[in-house]
Amino acid sequence: MRTFMLNLKIIFFMKKVVSVFALSMLFFACKNDKKPVETTTVEDTKEVVEENVNPDVVEITLEANDNMQFDKNEIKVPVGKEVKLTLKHTGKMSKDLMGHNFVLLNEGADMAAFAAEAMKAKDSDYIPASKASDIMAHTDLIGGGESTSVTFTVEKPGTYEYLCSFPAHYAMMKGKLIAE
Ligand code: ZN
């Protein structure tokens, strides 16, 4: 994809150089986007490609790293629409040492109380059965280099909290999901 973008850039800057290779790249770009390639920026093309994956599902990527951080502390989603959240662990550490998950809590759930129960639930990857009613959605627990997805729909407008339920991570790994 990066090579493709680079080729695209070269095409923009060297419009006079028309090789067979450049023509084939243009052909592929046109397949993804009906607008003329000349008026489309590289960023626009990327957005169009992502939207074309499945227009009925809102796709969100949340990254987690070896420094016990999520890359977002606020996520906005539309009410009543299917959301596919992909959690990507960009670090290298194992699941045992630096495991991460995404747990979205229901309205009114007590995050500290939830995390305290989660800590004891090692056998179920820190998803406590005793607090199942607090959970709206959650991903699997993953280690460095892995990614996992969960699909959910928020039915009611509001602000919901999310966390990583690996022991002690929620102090740093938490955020708000706003459905509107
Ligand atoms: Zn974590």
Backbone and ligand atoms as CSV (ligand in chain L), in Angstrom:
chain,resi,resn,atom,element,x,y,z
A,1,MET,N,N,0.856,-1.207,0.000
A,1,MET,CA,C,0.000,0.000,0.000
A,1,MET,C,C,0.879,1.239,0.000
A,2,ARG,N,N,1.952,1.216,0.793
A,2,ARG,CA,C,2.836,2.373,0.861
A,2,ARG,C,C,3.500,2.623,-0.498
A,3,THR,N,N,3.917,1.525,-1.115
A,3,THR,CA,C,4.529,1.632,-2.437
A,3,THR,C,C,3.509,2.211,-3.410
A,4,PHE,N,N,2.297,1.769,-3.291
A,4,PHE,CA,C,1.226,2.237,-4.151
A,4,PHE,C,C,1.053,3.746,-4.016
A,5,MET,N,N,1.020,4.230,-2.750
A,5,MET,CA,C,0.867,5.668,-2.475
A,5,MET,C,C,2.029,6.439,-3.090
A,6,LEU,N,N,3.219,5.886,-2.909
A,6,LEU,CA,C,4.397,6.539,-3.435
A,6,LEU,C,C,4.279,6.657,-4.951
A,7,ASN,N,N,3.860,5.550,-5.575
A,7,ASN,CA,C,3.680,5.567,-7.016
A,7,ASN,C,C,2.669,6.625,-7.416
A,8,LEU,N,N,1.601,6.711,-6.614
A,8,LEU,CA,C,0.552,7.675,-6.873
A,8,LEU,C,C,1.122,9.088,-6.817
A,9,LYS,N,N,1.951,9.330,-5.796
A,9,LYS,CA,C,2.565,10.647,-5.629
A,9,LYS,C,C,3.434,10.980,-6.840
A,10,ILE,N,N,4.180,9.980,-7.236
A,10,ILE,CA,C,5.068,10.201,-8.383
A,10,ILE,C,C,4.237,10.590,-9.605
A,11,ILE,N,N,3.078,9.936,-9.719
A,11,ILE,CA,C,2.206,10.250,-10.859
A,11,ILE,C,C,1.766,11.706,-10.795
A,12,PHE,N,N,1.422,12.157,-9.569
A,12,PHE,CA,C,0.961,13.535,-9.433
A,12,PHE,C,C,2.061,14.530,-9.811
A,13,PHE,N,N,3.239,14.242,-9.344
A,13,PHE,CA,C,4.315,15.205,-9.556
A,13,PHE,C,C,4.972,15.068,-10.921
A,14,MET,N,N,4.813,13.960,-11.554
A,14,MET,CA,C,5.462,13.759,-12.856
A,14,MET,C,C,4.417,13.376,-13.889
A,15,LYS,N,N,3.449,14.267,-14.049
A,15,LYS,CA,C,2.323,13.949,-14.927
A,15,LYS,C,C,2.778,13.684,-16.362
A,16,LYS,N,N,3.908,14.263,-16.724
A,16,LYS,CA,C,4.350,14.108,-18.111
A,16,LYS,C,C,4.958,12.736,-18.378
A,17,VAL,N,N,5.384,12.096,-17.294
A,17,VAL,CA,C,5.993,10.777,-17.467
A,17,VAL,C,C,4.897,9.722,-17.457
A,18,VAL,N,N,4.542,9.255,-18.603
A,18,VAL,CA,C,3.477,8.251,-18.681
A,18,VAL,C,C,4.088,6.930,-19.145
A,19,SER,N,N,4.295,6.055,-18.196
A,19,SER,CA,C,4.819,4.742,-18.545
A,19,SER,C,C,3.700,3.726,-18.448
A,20,VAL,N,N,3.939,2.563,-18.924
A,20,VAL,CA,C,2.931,1.506,-18.836
A,20,VAL,C,C,2.614,1.223,-17.378
A,21,PHE,N,N,3.641,1.278,-16.546
A,21,PHE,CA,C,3.451,1.006,-15.121
A,21,PHE,C,C,2.519,2.038,-14.485
A,22,ALA,N,N,2.776,3.303,-14.787
A,22,ALA,CA,C,1.940,4.370,-14.230
A,22,ALA,C,C,0.501,4.206,-14.696
A,23,LEU,N,N,0.303,3.827,-15.933
A,23,LEU,CA,C,-1.050,3.647,-16.455
A,23,LEU,C,C,-1.777,2.537,-15.703
A,24,SER,N,N,-1.068,1.472,-15.382
A,24,SER,CA,C,-1.719,0.382,-14.660
A,24,SER,C,C,-2.073,0.820,-13.242
A,25,MET,N,N,-1.228,1.658,-12.628
A,25,MET,CA,C,-1.541,2.180,-11.292
A,25,MET,C,C,-2.790,3.054,-11.344
A,26,LEU,N,N,-2.887,3.876,-12.376
A,26,LEU,CA,C,-4.058,4.733,-12.550
A,26,LEU,C,C,-5.317,3.883,-12.693
A,27,PHE,N,N,-5.168,2.801,-13.408
A,27,PHE,CA,C,-6.302,1.906,-13.610
A,27,PHE,C,C,-6.808,1.392,-12.267
A,28,PHE,N,N,-5.886,0.982,-11.391
A,28,PHE,CA,C,-6.305,0.473,-10.080
A,28,PHE,C,C,-6.906,1.570,-9.232
A,29,ALA,N,N,-6.351,2.760,-9.304
A,29,ALA,CA,C,-6.884,3.884,-8.531
A,29,ALA,C,C,-8.303,4.191,-8.982
A,30,CYS,N,N,-8.564,4.141,-10.291
A,30,CYS,CA,C,-9.890,4.432,-10.823
A,30,CYS,C,C,-10.909,3.397,-10.357
A,31,LYS,N,N,-10.459,2.179,-10.193
A,31,LYS,CA,C,-11.376,1.124,-9.757
A,31,LYS,C,C,-11.924,1.399,-8.359
A,32,ASN,N,N,-11.108,2.049,-7.520
A,32,ASN,CA,C,-11.528,2.319,-6.148
A,32,ASN,C,C,-12.292,3.634,-6.016
A,33,ASP,N,N,-12.248,4.453,-7.014
A,33,ASP,CA,C,-12.762,5.809,-6.852
A,33,ASP,C,C,-13.192,6.323,-8.219
A,34,LYS,N,N,-14.455,6.657,-8.323
A,34,LYS,CA,C,-14.949,7.061,-9.641
A,34,LYS,C,C,-14.534,8.482,-10.019
A,35,LYS,N,N,-14.113,9.291,-9.006
A,35,LYS,CA,C,-13.672,10.654,-9.313
A,35,LYS,C,C,-12.375,10.586,-10.126
A,36,PRO,N,N,-12.135,11.609,-10.951
A,36,PRO,CA,C,-10.871,11.586,-11.702
A,36,PRO,C,C,-9.686,11.589,-10.747
A,37,VAL,N,N,-8.712,10.787,-11.048
A,37,VAL,CA,C,-7.551,10.630,-10.170
A,37,VAL,C,C,-6.828,11.948,-9.964
A,38,GLU,N,N,-6.786,12.783,-11.011
A,38,GLU,CA,C,-6.037,14.041,-10.944
A,38,GLU,C,C,-6.545,14.963,-9.834
A,39,THR,N,N,-7.830,14.896,-9.492
A,39,THR,CA,C,-8.367,15.809,-8.481
A,39,THR,C,C,-8.469,15.127,-7.116
A,40,THR,N,N,-7.974,13.923,-6.989
A,40,THR,CA,C,-8.071,13.181,-5.735
A,40,THR,C,C,-6.717,13.183,-5.029
A,41,THR,N,N,-6.703,13.603,-3.777
A,41,THR,CA,C,-5.439,13.557,-3.041
A,41,THR,C,C,-5.222,12.141,-2.540
A,42,VAL,N,N,-3.995,11.874,-2.133
A,42,VAL,CA,C,-3.675,10.537,-1.623
A,42,VAL,C,C,-4.522,10.232,-0.397
A,43,GLU,N,N,-4.722,11.226,0.485
A,43,GLU,CA,C,-5.509,10.989,1.700
A,43,GLU,C,C,-6.972,10.677,1.378
A,44,ASP,N,N,-7.529,11.398,0.398
A,44,ASP,CA,C,-8.907,11.140,0.004
A,44,ASP,C,C,-9.083,9.702,-0.457
A,45,THR,N,N,-8.137,9.254,-1.256
A,45,THR,CA,C,-8.214,7.898,-1.793
A,45,THR,C,C,-8.248,6.882,-0.672
A,46,LYS,N,N,-7.417,7.115,0.343
A,46,LYS,CA,C,-7.335,6.188,1.466
A,46,LYS,C,C,-8.681,6.136,2.200
A,47,GLU,N,N,-9.286,7.298,2.421
A,47,GLU,CA,C,-10.572,7.330,3.118
A,47,GLU,C,C,-11.645,6.573,2.344
A,48,VAL,N,N,-11.678,6.801,1.048
A,48,VAL,CA,C,-12.685,6.145,0.220
A,48,VAL,C,C,-12.524,4.628,0.300
A,49,VAL,N,N,-11.284,4.176,0.242
A,49,VAL,CA,C,-11.036,2.734,0.306
A,49,VAL,C,C,-11.545,2.172,1.623
A,50,GLU,N,N,-11.282,2.890,2.739
A,50,GLU,CA,C,-11.723,2.385,4.041
A,50,GLU,C,C,-13.252,2.353,4.145
A,51,GLU,N,N,-13.896,3.398,3.629
A,51,GLU,CA,C,-15.354,3.456,3.713
A,51,GLU,C,C,-16.013,2.358,2.882
A,52,ASN,N,N,-15.334,1.977,1.814
A,52,ASN,CA,C,-15.912,0.969,0.929
A,52,ASN,C,C,-15.898,-0.429,1.536
A,53,VAL,N,N,-15.189,-0.624,2.640
A,53,VAL,CA,C,-15.090,-1.951,3.226
A,53,VAL,C,C,-16.492,-2.480,3.582
A,54,ASN,N,N,-17.241,-1.701,4.330
A,54,ASN,CA,C,-18.640,-2.033,4.610
A,54,ASN,C,C,-19.334,-0.776,5.127
A,55,PRO,N,N,-20.117,-0.113,4.299
A,55,PRO,CA,C,-20.703,1.172,4.682
A,55,PRO,C,C,-21.710,1.071,5.829
A,56,ASP,N,N,-22.195,-0.135,6.139
A,56,ASP,CA,C,-23.192,-0.278,7.199
A,56,ASP,C,C,-22.568,-0.376,8.587
A,57,VAL,N,N,-21.267,-0.541,8.640
A,57,VAL,CA,C,-20.604,-0.715,9.927
A,57,VAL,C,C,-19.613,0.420,10.157
A,58,VAL,N,N,-19.653,0.999,11.350
A,58,VAL,CA,C,-18.686,2.033,11.707
A,58,VAL,C,C,-17.451,1.319,12.244
A,59,GLU,N,N,-16.324,1.551,11.612
A,59,GLU,CA,C,-15.105,0.852,12.050
A,59,GLU,C,C,-14.200,1.789,12.839
A,60,ILE,N,N,-13.767,1.309,13.986
A,60,ILE,CA,C,-12.893,2.088,14.860
A,60,ILE,C,C,-11.687,1.234,15.218
A,61,THR,N,N,-10.512,1.861,15.173
A,61,THR,CA,C,-9.310,1.153,15.602
A,61,THR,C,C,-8.783,1.817,16.856
A,62,LEU,N,N,-8.559,1.005,17.866
A,62,LEU,CA,C,-8.001,1.494,19.120
A,62,LEU,C,C,-6.665,0.783,19.312
A,63,GLU,N,N,-5.619,1.563,19.516
A,63,GLU,CA,C,-4.303,0.953,19.700
A,63,GLU,C,C,-3.916,0.936,21.166
A,64,ALA,N,N,-3.207,-0.103,21.544
A,64,ALA,CA,C,-2.679,-0.231,22.904
A,64,ALA,C,C,-1.201,-0.585,22.770
A,65,ASN,N,N,-0.385,-0.156,23.736
A,65,ASN,CA,C,1.059,-0.362,23.569
A,65,ASN,C,C,1.712,-0.937,24.830
A,66,ASP,N,N,3.027,-1.085,24.760
A,66,ASP,CA,C,3.786,-1.640,25.893
A,66,ASP,C,C,3.922,-0.656,27.059
A,67,ASN,N,N,3.536,0.585,26.859
A,67,ASN,CA,C,3.593,1.579,27.943
A,67,ASN,C,C,2.252,1.699,28.665
A,68,MET,N,N,1.404,0.679,28.486
A,68,MET,CA,C,0.119,0.650,29.183
A,68,MET,C,C,-0.765,1.840,28.808
A,69,GLN,N,N,-0.853,2.076,27.518
A,69,GLN,CA,C,-1.667,3.205,27.047
A,69,GLN,C,C,-2.561,2.796,25.878
A,70,PHE,N,N,-3.746,3.397,25.872
A,70,PHE,CA,C,-4.575,3.377,24.666
A,70,PHE,C,C,-4.220,4.637,23.880
A,71,ASP,N,N,-4.419,4.620,22.579
A,71,ASP,CA,C,-4.136,5.839,21.804
A,71,ASP,C,C,-5.321,6.797,21.769
A,72,LYS,N,N,-6.454,6.407,22.356
A,72,LYS,CA,C,-7.615,7.315,22.405
A,72,LYS,C,C,-8.234,7.249,23.794
A,73,ASN,N,N,-8.605,8.402,24.337
A,73,ASN,CA,C,-9.351,8.361,25.591
A,73,ASN,C,C,-10.782,8.843,25.392
A,74,GLU,N,N,-11.123,9.066,24.118
A,74,GLU,CA,C,-12.513,9.394,23.797
A,74,GLU,C,C,-12.840,8.823,22.416
A,75,ILE,N,N,-13.957,8.117,22.355
A,75,ILE,CA,C,-14.400,7.514,21.097
A,75,ILE,C,C,-15.855,7.921,20.891
A,76,LYS,N,N,-16.162,8.411,19.693
A,76,LYS,CA,C,-17.556,8.781,19.415
A,76,LYS,C,C,-18.171,7.780,18.445
A,77,VAL,N,N,-19.373,7.349,18.765
A,77,VAL,CA,C,-20.073,6.409,17.875
A,77,VAL,C,C,-21.520,6.876,17.686
A,78,PRO,N,N,-22.102,6.547,16.550
A,78,PRO,CA,C,-23.516,6.881,16.362
A,78,PRO,C,C,-24.419,5.883,17.096
A,79,VAL,N,N,-25.500,6.380,17.658
A,79,VAL,CA,C,-26.455,5.516,18.363
A,79,VAL,C,C,-27.173,4.608,17.354
A,80,GLY,N,N,-27.347,3.381,17.733
A,80,GLY,CA,C,-28.138,2.452,16.920
A,80,GLY,C,C,-27.437,1.902,15.694
A,81,LYS,N,N,-26.167,2.191,15.555
A,81,LYS,CA,C,-25.439,1.696,14.378
A,81,LYS,C,C,-24.377,0.688,14.819
A,82,GLU,N,N,-24.199,-0.330,13.995
A,82,GLU,CA,C,-23.225,-1.362,14.324
A,82,GLU,C,C,-21.809,-0.786,14.299
A,83,VAL,N,N,-21.081,-1.037,15.365
A,83,VAL,CA,C,-19.707,-0.552,15.495
A,83,VAL,C,C,-18.782,-1.759,15.541
A,84,LYS,N,N,-17.755,-1.723,14.723
A,84,LYS,CA,C,-16.734,-2.772,14.808
A,84,LYS,C,C,-15.468,-2.123,15.328
A,85,LEU,N,N,-15.126,-2.457,16.561
A,85,LEU,CA,C,-13.922,-1.898,17.165
A,85,LEU,C,C,-12.799,-2.922,17.094
A,86,THR,N,N,-11.693,-2.499,16.520
A,86,THR,CA,C,-10.519,-3.367,16.438
A,86,THR,C,C,-9.466,-2.855,17.402
A,87,LEU,N,N,-9.066,-3.724,18.305
A,87,LEU,CA,C,-8.007,-3.393,19.250
A,87,LEU,C,C,-6.701,-3.943,18.693
A,88,LYS,N,N,-5.715,-3.056,18.607
A,88,LYS,CA,C,-4.418,-3.441,18.037
A,88,LYS,C,C,-3.351,-3.225,19.095
A,89,HIS,N,N,-2.659,-4.284,19.466
A,89,HIS,CA,C,-1.560,-4.156,20.438
A,89,HIS,C,C,-0.293,-3.903,19.633
A,90,THR,N,N,0.194,-2.676,19.688
A,90,THR,CA,C,1.346,-2.297,18.857
A,90,THR,C,C,2.678,-2.616,19.535
A,91,GLY,N,N,2.617,-3.171,20.758
A,91,GLY,CA,C,3.851,-3.463,21.476
A,91,GLY,C,C,4.422,-4.831,21.127
A,92,LYS,N,N,5.380,-5.257,21.960
A,92,LYS,CA,C,6.045,-6.542,21.721
A,92,LYS,C,C,5.890,-7.489,22.907
A,93,MET,N,N,5.413,-6.967,24.028
A,93,MET,CA,C,5.364,-7.779,25.245
A,93,MET,C,C,4.224,-8.804,25.190
A,94,SER,N,N,4.430,-9.901,25.935
A,94,SER,CA,C,3.476,-11.005,25.886
A,94,SER,C,C,2.175,-10.653,26.601
A,95,LYS,N,N,1.193,-11.452,26.318
A,95,LYS,CA,C,-0.136,-11.303,26.921
A,95,LYS,C,C,-0.075,-11.436,28.454
A,96,ASP,N,N,0.814,-12.322,28.946
A,96,ASP,CA,C,0.943,-12.534,30.392
A,96,ASP,C,C,1.466,-11.292,31.112
A,97,LEU,N,N,2.372,-10.576,30.460
A,97,LEU,CA,C,3.005,-9.419,31.098
A,97,LEU,C,C,2.301,-8.103,30.793
A,98,MET,N,N,1.839,-7.969,29.558
A,98,MET,CA,C,1.273,-6.690,29.109
A,98,MET,C,C,0.054,-6.960,28.245
A,99,GLY,N,N,-0.842,-7.793,28.771
A,99,GLY,CA,C,-2.059,-8.105,28.019
A,99,GLY,C,C,-2.997,-6.908,28.004
A,100,HIS,N,N,-3.715,-6.756,26.914
A,100,HIS,CA,C,-4.695,-5.677,26.821
A,100,HIS,C,C,-6.018,-6.206,26.264
A,101,ASN,N,N,-7.076,-5.603,26.741
A,101,ASN,CA,C,-8.393,-5.844,26.152
A,101,ASN,C,C,-9.145,-4.523,26.150
A,102,PHE,N,N,-10.317,-4.544,25.582
A,102,PHE,CA,C,-11.208,-3.376,25.579
A,102,PHE,C,C,-12.504,-3.862,26.199
A,103,VAL,N,N,-12.872,-3.260,27.314
A,103,VAL,CA,C,-14.124,-3.629,27.970
A,103,VAL,C,C,-14.990,-2.373,28.060
A,104,LEU,N,N,-16.138,-2.427,27.429
A,104,LEU,CA,C,-17.069,-1.292,27.453
A,104,LEU,C,C,-18.128,-1.568,28.511
A,105,LEU,N,N,-18.238,-0.647,29.459
A,105,LEU,CA,C,-19.161,-0.854,30.578
A,105,LEU,C,C,-20.521,-0.221,30.302
A,106,ASN,N,N,-21.522,-0.811,30.885
A,106,ASN,CA,C,-22.865,-0.241,30.806
A,106,ASN,C,C,-22.941,1.027,31.639
A,107,GLU,N,N,-23.952,1.817,31.351
A,107,GLU,CA,C,-24.183,3.049,32.087
A,107,GLU,C,C,-24.365,2.726,33.577
A,108,GLY,N,N,-23.725,3.506,34.415
A,108,GLY,CA,C,-23.905,3.324,35.851
A,108,GLY,C,C,-22.983,2.291,36.479
A,109,ALA,N,N,-22.206,1.576,35.676
A,109,ALA,CA,C,-21.278,0.591,36.254
A,109,ALA,C,C,-20.148,1.325,36.991
A,110,ASP,N,N,-19.696,0.726,38.071
A,110,ASP,CA,C,-18.621,1.315,38.869
A,110,ASP,C,C,-17.293,0.733,38.370
A,111,MET,N,N,-16.501,1.566,37.720
A,111,MET,CA,C,-15.286,1.058,37.092
A,111,MET,C,C,-14.298,0.466,38.100
A,112,ALA,N,N,-14.117,1.129,39.207
A,112,ALA,CA,C,-13.150,0.645,40.209
A,112,ALA,C,C,-13.590,-0.714,40.759
A,113,ALA,N,N,-14.890,-0.841,41.033
A,113,ALA,CA,C,-15.416,-2.114,41.550
A,113,ALA,C,C,-15.290,-3.202,40.494
A,114,PHE,N,N,-15.540,-2.826,39.257
A,114,PHE,CA,C,-15.415,-3.785,38.161
A,114,PHE,C,C,-13.965,-4.262,38.041
A,115,ALA,N,N,-13.030,-3.313,38.056
A,115,ALA,CA,C,-11.610,-3.652,37.903
A,115,ALA,C,C,-11.118,-4.543,39.040
A,116,ALA,N,N,-11.647,-4.303,40.232
A,116,ALA,CA,C,-11.245,-5.104,41.392
A,116,ALA,C,C,-11.673,-6.563,41.214
A,117,GLU,N,N,-12.849,-6.776,40.660
A,117,GLU,CA,C,-13.324,-8.139,40.383
A,117,GLU,C,C,-12.554,-8.757,39.219
A,118,ALA,N,N,-12.289,-7.923,38.207
A,118,ALA,CA,C,-11.594,-8.407,37.007
A,118,ALA,C,C,-10.209,-8.957,37.365
A,119,MET,N,N,-9.552,-8.294,38.299
A,119,MET,CA,C,-8.212,-8.686,38.722
A,119,MET,C,C,-8.153,-10.143,39.194
A,120,LYS,N,N,-9.261,-10.613,39.774
A,120,LYS,CA,C,-9.311,-11.982,40.314
A,120,LYS,C,C,-9.692,-13.005,39.239
A,121,ALA,N,N,-10.030,-12.516,38.050
A,121,ALA,CA,C,-10.573,-13.425,37.032
A,121,ALA,C,C,-9.529,-13.792,35.974
A,122,LYS,N,N,-8.349,-14.204,36.440
A,122,LYS,CA,C,-7.262,-14.539,35.505
A,122,LYS,C,C,-7.668,-15.662,34.549
A,123,ASP,N,N,-8.383,-16.656,35.080
A,123,ASP,CA,C,-8.755,-17.818,34.265
A,123,ASP,C,C,-9.678,-17.463,33.096
A,124,SER,N,N,-10.405,-16.369,33.247
A,124,SER,CA,C,-11.281,-15.959,32.135
A,124,SER,C,C,-10.736,-14.689,31.479
A,125,ASP,N,N,-9.404,-14.578,31.465
A,125,ASP,CA,C,-8.738,-13.420,30.845
A,125,ASP,C,C,-9.238,-12.087,31.404
A,126,TYR,N,N,-9.456,-12.071,32.703
A,126,TYR,CA,C,-9.835,-10.848,33.434
A,126,TYR,C,C,-11.198,-10.283,33.027
A,127,ILE,N,N,-12.085,-11.180,32.593
A,127,ILE,CA,C,-13.483,-10.807,32.366
A,127,ILE,C,C,-14.276,-11.499,33.476
A,128,PRO,N,N,-14.650,-10.775,34.529
A,128,PRO,CA,C,-15.283,-11.416,35.693
A,128,PRO,C,C,-16.743,-11.785,35.457
A,129,ALA,N,N,-17.052,-13.061,35.641
A,129,ALA,CA,C,-18.431,-13.534,35.475
A,129,ALA,C,C,-19.359,-12.826,36.463
A,130,SER,N,N,-18.814,-12.497,37.652
A,130,SER,CA,C,-19.644,-11.851,38.678
A,130,SER,C,C,-20.089,-10.450,38.273
A,131,LYS,N,N,-19.429,-9.878,37.296
A,131,LYS,CA,C,-19.781,-8.515,36.855
A,131,LYS,C,C,-20.276,-8.507,35.402
A,132,ALA,N,N,-20.755,-9.647,34.951
A,132,ALA,CA,C,-21.188,-9.763,33.547
A,132,ALA,C,C,-22.231,-8.705,33.188
A,133,SER,N,N,-23.072,-8.350,34.163
A,133,SER,CA,C,-24.146,-7.390,33.868
A,133,SER,C,C,-23.607,-5.967,33.667
A,134,ASP,N,N,-22.358,-5.733,34.055
A,134,ASP,CA,C,-21.748,-4.410,33.839
A,134,ASP,C,C,-21.211,-4.238,32.421
A,135,ILE,N,N,-21.081,-5.352,31.696
A,135,ILE,CA,C,-20.369,-5.312,30.415
A,135,ILE,C,C,-21.313,-5.172,29.219
A,136,MET,N,N,-21.071,-4.142,28.400
A,136,MET,CA,C,-21.838,-4.014,27.160
A,136,MET,C,C,-21.148,-4.801,26.054
A,137,ALA,N,N,-19.823,-4.716,26.008
A,137,ALA,CA,C,-19.056,-5.424,24.976
A,137,ALA,C,C,-17.612,-5.537,25.440
A,138,HIS,N,N,-16.939,-6.579,24.976
A,138,HIS,CA,C,-15.511,-6.670,25.279
A,138,HIS,C,C,-14.795,-7.489,24.220
A,139,THR,N,N,-13.503,-7.219,24.082
A,139,THR,CA,C,-12.683,-8.011,23.159
A,139,THR,C,C,-11.979,-9.112,23.951
A,140,ASP,N,N,-11.259,-9.946,23.228
A,140,ASP,CA,C,-10.351,-10.912,23.859
A,140,ASP,C,C,-9.151,-10.147,24.422
A,141,LEU,N,N,-8.413,-10.834,25.255
A,141,LEU,CA,C,-7.163,-10.287,25.785
A,141,LEU,C,C,-6.050,-10.661,24.796
A,142,ILE,N,N,-5.237,-9.673,24.429
A,142,ILE,CA,C,-4.189,-9.939,23.429
A,142,ILE,C,C,-2.818,-9.450,23.894
A,143,GLY,N,N,-1.787,-10.021,23.282
A,143,GLY,CA,C,-0.418,-9.607,23.563
A,143,GLY,C,C,0.158,-8.800,22.409
A,144,GLY,N,N,1.418,-8.407,22.546
A,144,GLY,CA,C,2.083,-7.581,21.538
A,144,GLY,C,C,1.994,-8.143,20.134
A,145,GLY,N,N,1.716,-7.283,19.180
A,145,GLY,CA,C,1.665,-7.673,17.778
A,145,GLY,C,C,0.339,-8.268,17.343
A,146,GLU,N,N,-0.568,-8.479,18.300
A,146,GLU,CA,C,-1.857,-9.102,17.954
A,146,GLU,C,C,-2.948,-8.041,17.801
A,147,SER,N,N,-4.025,-8.445,17.166
A,147,SER,CA,C,-5.200,-7.577,17.146
A,147,SER,C,C,-6.454,-8.436,17.192
A,148,THR,N,N,-7.527,-7.813,17.655
A,148,THR,CA,C,-8.792,-8.530,17.847
A,148,THR,C,C,-9.928,-7.527,17.690
A,149,SER,N,N,-11.090,-8.020,17.331
A,149,SER,CA,C,-12.224,-7.109,17.099
A,149,SER,C,C,-13.453,-7.534,17.882
A,150,VAL,N,N,-14.297,-6.550,18.148
A,150,VAL,CA,C,-15.605,-6.836,18.746
A,150,VAL,C,C,-16.629,-5.951,18.041
A,151,THR,N,N,-17.814,-6.480,17.852
A,151,THR,CA,C,-18.880,-5.725,17.196
A,151,THR,C,C,-20.013,-5.504,18.197
A,152,PHE,N,N,-20.488,-4.268,18.271
A,152,PHE,CA,C,-21.574,-3.959,19.200
A,152,PHE,C,C,-22.383,-2.775,18.670
A,153,THR,N,N,-23.535,-2.583,19.254
A,153,THR,CA,C,-24.398,-1.451,18.907
A,153,THR,C,C,-24.831,-0.779,20.199
A,154,VAL,N,N,-24.608,0.522,20.298
A,154,VAL,CA,C,-25.065,1.252,21.480
A,154,VAL,C,C,-26.472,1.754,21.178
A,155,GLU,N,N,-27.431,1.304,21.984
A,155,GLU,CA,C,-28.835,1.606,21.683
A,155,GLU,C,C,-29.304,2.935,22.272
A,156,LYS,N,N,-28.565,3.425,23.291
A,156,LYS,CA,C,-29.051,4.619,23.991
A,156,LYS,C,C,-27.976,5.701,23.994
A,157,PRO,N,N,-28.331,6.949,23.646
A,157,PRO,CA,C,-27.328,8.010,23.701
A,157,PRO,C,C,-26.769,8.154,25.111
A,158,GLY,N,N,-25.516,8.451,25.215
A,158,GLY,CA,C,-24.930,8.627,26.538
A,158,GLY,C,C,-23.419,8.534,26.478
A,159,THR,N,N,-22.817,8.636,27.671
A,159,THR,CA,C,-21.373,8.512,27.790
A,159,THR,C,C,-21.080,7.252,28.581
A,160,TYR,N,N,-20.316,6.384,27.989
A,160,TYR,CA,C,-20.017,5.083,28.590
A,160,TYR,C,C,-18.511,4.991,28.818
A,161,GLU,N,N,-18.130,4.275,29.846
A,161,GLU,CA,C,-16.705,4.157,30.138
A,161,GLU,C,C,-16.146,2.847,29.585
A,162,TYR,N,N,-14.880,2.901,29.169
A,162,TYR,CA,C,-14.212,1.669,28.765
A,162,TYR,C,C,-12.855,1.585,29.446
A,163,LEU,N,N,-12.347,0.380,29.529
A,163,LEU,CA,C,-11.075,0.165,30.204
A,163,LEU,C,C,-10.399,-1.085,29.656
A,164,CYS,N,N,-9.133,-1.231,30.011
A,164,CYS,CA,C,-8.448,-2.505,29.873
A,164,CYS,C,C,-8.531,-3.138,31.254
A,165,SER,N,N,-9.019,-4.389,31.316
A,165,SER,CA,C,-9.262,-4.991,32.630
A,165,SER,C,C,-8.096,-5.852,33.118
A,166,PHE,N,N,-6.961,-5.825,32.429
A,166,PHE,CA,C,-5.746,-6.495,32.924
A,166,PHE,C,C,-5.384,-5.825,34.255
A,167,PRO,N,N,-4.920,-6.628,35.255
A,167,PRO,CA,C,-4.679,-6.052,36.587
A,167,PRO,C,C,-3.892,-4.729,36.564
A,168,ALA,N,N,-4.470,-3.740,37.215
A,168,ALA,CA,C,-3.867,-2.414,37.423
A,168,ALA,C,C,-3.776,-1.546,36.171
A,169,HIS,N,N,-4.197,-2.056,35.037
A,169,HIS,CA,C,-4.071,-1.240,33.821
A,169,HIS,C,C,-5.090,-0.111,33.731
A,170,TYR,N,N,-6.234,-0.289,34.361
A,170,TYR,CA,C,-7.304,0.689,34.131
A,170,TYR,C,C,-6.970,2.083,34.647
A,171,ALA,N,N,-6.008,2.169,35.584
A,171,ALA,CA,C,-5.615,3.490,36.089
A,171,ALA,C,C,-5.140,4.368,34.928
A,172,MET,N,N,-4.471,3.745,33.963
A,172,MET,CA,C,-4.004,4.495,32.792
A,172,MET,C,C,-4.813,4.187,31.546
A,173,MET,N,N,-5.327,2.975,31.481
A,173,MET,CA,C,-6.001,2.557,30.249
A,173,MET,C,C,-7.511,2.612,30.404
A,174,LYS,N,N,-8.030,3.808,30.206
A,174,LYS,CA,C,-9.484,3.967,30.280
A,174,LYS,C,C,-9.887,5.156,29.420
A,175,GLY,N,N,-11.159,5.228,29.124
A,175,GLY,CA,C,-11.638,6.340,28.328
A,175,GLY,C,C,-13.155,6.366,28.279
A,176,LYS,N,N,-13.661,7.324,27.518
A,176,LYS,CA,C,-15.107,7.475,27.412
A,176,LYS,C,C,-15.572,7.242,25.972
A,177,LEU,N,N,-16.626,6.485,25.874
A,177,LEU,CA,C,-17.246,6.262,24.577
A,177,LEU,C,C,-18.553,7.053,24.576
A,178,ILE,N,N,-18.643,7.978,23.650
A,178,ILE,CA,C,-19.820,8.851,23.588
A,178,ILE,C,C,-20.691,8.396,22.424
A,179,ALA,N,N,-21.926,8.060,22.745
A,179,ALA,CA,C,-22.870,7.638,21.704
A,179,ALA,C,C,-23.880,8.757,21.511
A,180,GLU,N,N,-23.998,9.238,20.279
A,180,GLU,CA,C,-24.933,10.346,20.033
A,180,GLU,C,C,-25.575,10.238,18.651
L,1,ZN,ZN,ZN,-3.908,-3.448,29.337
